[in-house]
């Protein structure tokens, strides 16, 4: 199933994070994203025309994050938005992070 069609499932902890090898395999499903922090998170920087466009993207990502109950760390400023996903409760990556990355990609590049 396409990741963007899936829904995030609540992670209460107590599960192992996806290892770096599996995360590397899953990266093919989220083009433009990069593994960072020794495979513990994924990130992507989106270029925007100006501050207002960056803020609009942040708000749209925020809406999806609220719907899915899975929230990224976002940094933004004039002309850029950097998004990071990892699952805080397990200190690494979960399938939810890849689902959200796919949804953000779809939002930006429908």
C-alpha positions as CSV (number, residue, x, y, z in Angstrom):
1,X,0.0,0.0,0.0
2,X,1.2,3.5,-0.8
3,X,2.5,5.1,2.4
4,X,0.5,8.3,1.9
5,X,-2.8,6.2,1.9
6,X,-2.0,4.8,5.3
7,X,-3.0,6.3,8.6
8,X,-0.6,6.8,11.6
9,X,-1.1,4.4,14.5
10,X,-0.5,5.7,18.0
11,X,2.9,4.7,19.3
12,X,2.9,4.3,23.1
13,X,6.5,3.3,23.2
14,X,7.8,-0.2,24.1
15,X,8.6,-1.0,20.4
16,X,12.0,-1.0,18.9
17,X,12.7,1.8,16.3
18,X,13.3,0.8,12.7
19,X,17.0,0.0,12.3
20,X,19.1,1.9,9.8
21,X,19.1,-0.8,7.2
22,X,15.3,-1.0,7.1
23,X,15.1,2.8,7.2
24,X,17.4,2.9,4.2
25,X,15.1,0.6,2.3
26,X,12.0,2.7,3.2
27,X,13.7,5.8,1.9
28,X,12.8,4.8,-1.7
29,X,9.2,5.5,-0.7
30,X,9.8,9.1,0.4
31,X,11.8,10.8,-2.4
32,X,13.7,13.9,-1.4
33,X,14.0,12.9,2.2
34,X,17.3,12.1,3.9
35,X,18.3,9.8,6.8
36,X,20.1,11.8,9.5
37,X,21.4,11.3,13.0
38,X,22.7,7.8,12.4
39,X,19.4,6.7,10.9
40,X,17.3,8.0,13.9
41,X,15.4,10.6,11.9
42,X,14.4,11.7,8.4
43,X,14.5,15.2,7.2
44,X,13.8,17.3,4.1
45,X,14.2,21.0,3.3
46,X,11.6,22.6,1.0
47,X,12.5,25.8,-0.8
48,X,9.8,28.5,-1.0
49,X,9.4,31.8,-2.7
50,X,9.4,33.9,0.4
51,X,8.5,34.0,4.1
52,X,4.7,34.0,3.5
53,X,4.9,30.9,1.3
54,X,7.1,29.1,3.9
55,X,4.6,29.9,6.7
56,X,1.7,28.7,4.5
57,X,3.5,25.4,4.0
58,X,4.2,25.1,7.8
59,X,0.5,25.6,8.5
60,X,-0.5,23.0,5.9
61,X,2.0,20.5,7.4
62,X,0.6,21.3,10.8
63,X,-2.9,20.5,9.7
64,X,-1.9,17.0,8.5
65,X,0.1,16.4,11.6
66,X,-2.9,17.2,13.8
67,X,-5.1,14.9,11.7
68,X,-2.7,12.1,12.0
69,X,-1.6,12.7,15.6
70,X,2.1,12.6,14.6
71,X,4.0,15.8,14.7
72,X,7.3,16.9,13.1
73,X,9.9,19.3,14.2
74,X,9.8,22.2,11.8
75,X,12.3,25.0,11.2
76,X,11.4,27.8,8.7
77,X,12.3,31.2,7.6
78,X,12.5,33.3,4.5
79,X,12.3,30.9,1.6
80,X,12.7,27.6,3.4
81,X,11.0,25.0,5.5
82,X,13.0,22.1,7.1
83,X,10.9,19.2,8.4
84,X,12.2,16.4,10.6
85,X,10.3,13.3,11.6
86,X,11.2,10.8,14.3
87,X,9.2,9.1,17.0
88,X,10.1,10.7,20.4
89,X,8.7,7.8,22.5
90,X,11.0,5.3,20.9
91,X,14.0,7.6,20.2
92,X,14.1,6.7,16.5
93,X,12.1,5.9,13.4
94,X,8.7,4.2,13.2
95,X,6.6,3.6,10.1
96,X,4.5,6.6,11.1
97,X,7.5,8.9,10.3
98,X,7.6,7.5,6.7
99,X,3.8,7.8,6.4
100,X,4.0,11.4,7.4
101,X,6.9,12.1,5.0
102,X,4.9,10.6,2.2
103,X,1.9,12.8,3.1
104,X,4.0,15.9,3.2
105,X,5.5,15.0,-0.2
106,X,2.0,14.6,-1.6
107,X,1.0,17.9,-0.1
108,X,3.9,19.7,-1.8
109,X,4.2,17.7,-5.0
110,X,0.6,16.4,-5.7
